[in-house]
Amino acid sequence: MAKKQKQAEAPGATVVYCGPTIPGVAKQYTIYSNGTAPALSEAAENHPVLRSLIIPLDKLPEAMRQLRERSGTIYTLYRSAAQGKY
């Protein structure tokens, strides 16, 4: 998965943060092209859970489904991030 994550964050790639809103870092469902915001990049570097919640734009419908149904990997990661367990 690490290899896919690096591809998603490659310059020019469009990614979306699907984790919970973290004041001063990122809002849920913020879309980024040409890299993420510096605050999110720093947080993701220090917290692998947050890094896993930055996904390619084409994976967003599946991530939203998992969050809506409260099941799946994205939901588990989201809950960890929401509880501050990065």
Secondary structure as UniProt FT lines:
FT   HELIX           2..8
FT   TURN            11..12
FT   STRAND          14..17
FT   TURN            23..25
FT   TURN            28..29
FT   STRAND          30..33
FT   HELIX           38..46
FT   HELIX           48..52
FT   STRAND          54..56
FT   HELIX           57..59
FT   HELIX           60..69
FT   HELIX           73..82
FT   TURN            83..84
//
